[in-house]
């Protein structure tokens, strides 16, 4: 499916991840809007859900976690140190006590990612 091959709407998106490798998981009306990555994870924001891909799984398999936006209860961000660009975003899901942590790295504007979450889940 060439439709998803690194085609995203977002100028902040810079990724070496080939979206075609997982294109068979997308539904017909789903579009990838934003893609962010750090050393171990790729975060895909579609118009339907957040997909977290663990690129560091052994045996060259990908670990996938699909989070429909309607299941996001709340989210927050926290500073890791001296540099405001090194922030973590925490996402709490319905019926889950512990949050999921998104570690985006220095190259990603965490406020921008926070805004994307707000647009889809509020």
C-alpha positions as CSV (number, residue, x, y, z in Angstrom):
1,X,0.0,0.0,0.0
2,X,1.9,3.0,-1.2
3,X,-0.7,5.4,0.3
4,X,1.1,5.3,3.7
5,X,4.7,5.4,2.5
6,X,6.1,8.2,4.6
7,X,3.2,10.4,3.4
8,X,2.2,12.6,6.3
9,X,0.5,16.0,6.6
10,X,3.0,17.4,9.1
11,X,6.2,19.3,8.3
12,X,7.6,18.5,11.8
13,X,7.6,14.8,10.9
14,X,11.0,13.4,10.2
15,X,11.3,9.6,10.3
16,X,13.3,6.8,8.7
17,X,10.5,4.3,9.6
18,X,8.9,2.8,6.5
19,X,5.2,3.0,7.1
20,X,4.5,0.5,4.3
21,X,5.8,-2.2,6.7
22,X,2.6,-1.9,8.8
23,X,0.2,-0.6,6.2
24,X,-2.0,-3.7,6.5
25,X,-3.1,-2.6,10.0
26,X,-4.8,0.6,8.8
27,X,-8.5,0.7,8.1
28,X,-9.9,2.2,4.9
29,X,-10.7,5.6,6.4
30,X,-7.5,5.9,8.4
31,X,-4.8,8.4,7.5
32,X,-1.4,8.9,9.1
33,X,-1.1,12.5,10.1
34,X,2.1,12.7,12.2
35,X,5.1,10.4,12.8
36,X,7.7,10.9,15.5
37,X,10.6,8.6,16.5
38,X,13.4,8.2,19.0
39,X,16.0,5.5,19.2
40,X,13.6,2.7,20.3
41,X,10.0,3.8,19.5
42,X,8.0,5.2,16.6
43,X,4.8,7.1,17.4
44,X,2.2,7.3,14.6
45,X,-0.7,9.7,15.1
46,X,-3.5,8.8,12.7
47,X,-7.0,10.3,12.5
48,X,-8.3,7.4,14.5
49,X,-5.6,6.3,17.0
50,X,-2.1,6.6,18.4
51,X,0.1,3.7,17.4
52,X,3.3,3.1,19.4
53,X,5.8,0.8,17.6
54,X,8.6,-0.7,19.6
55,X,11.4,-0.9,17.0
56,X,13.8,-2.5,19.5
57,X,12.1,-5.9,19.8
58,X,14.3,-9.0,19.3
59,X,14.0,-11.2,16.3
60,X,13.4,-8.2,14.0
61,X,9.7,-8.2,14.9
62,X,7.8,-5.0,15.7
63,X,5.9,-4.5,18.9
64,X,2.7,-2.6,18.3
65,X,0.4,-0.8,20.7
66,X,-2.8,0.7,19.3
67,X,-4.6,3.3,21.4
68,X,-7.9,4.7,20.1
69,X,-8.2,8.3,21.1
70,X,-11.5,7.7,22.8
71,X,-9.7,5.6,25.4
72,X,-7.4,8.4,26.5
73,X,-8.6,9.6,29.9
74,X,-5.9,12.3,30.5
75,X,-2.4,13.2,29.6
76,X,0.4,15.3,31.0
77,X,4.0,16.2,30.4
78,X,7.1,16.4,32.7
79,X,10.5,17.9,32.3
80,X,13.4,15.4,32.5
81,X,16.1,17.8,33.3
82,X,17.6,21.2,32.5
83,X,16.5,21.3,28.9
84,X,12.8,21.9,28.2
85,X,13.1,20.0,25.0
86,X,13.6,16.8,26.9
87,X,10.1,16.1,28.1
88,X,8.1,13.0,28.6
89,X,4.4,12.8,27.9
90,X,2.2,10.5,30.1
91,X,-1.0,9.1,28.8
92,X,-3.6,7.5,31.1
93,X,-6.1,5.1,29.5
94,X,-9.6,4.3,30.7
95,X,-9.5,1.5,33.3
96,X,-5.7,1.7,33.6
97,X,-4.0,2.9,36.8
98,X,-0.5,3.5,35.4
99,X,0.2,5.8,32.4
100,X,1.9,5.0,29.2
101,X,5.1,7.1,28.8
102,X,6.1,8.7,25.5
103,X,9.8,9.6,25.5
104,X,10.2,11.8,22.4
105,X,13.8,13.0,22.6
106,X,15.4,16.4,22.0
107,X,14.5,16.7,18.3
108,X,10.7,16.6,18.8
109,X,8.8,19.7,20.0
110,X,6.9,18.1,22.9
111,X,4.4,21.0,23.0
112,X,3.5,20.2,19.4
113,X,2.9,16.5,20.3
114,X,0.8,17.6,23.3
115,X,-1.3,19.8,21.0
116,X,-1.8,16.8,18.6
117,X,-3.1,14.7,21.6
118,X,-5.4,17.6,22.6
119,X,-6.9,17.9,19.1
120,X,-7.7,14.2,18.9
121,X,-8.8,13.4,22.5
122,X,-10.6,16.5,23.8
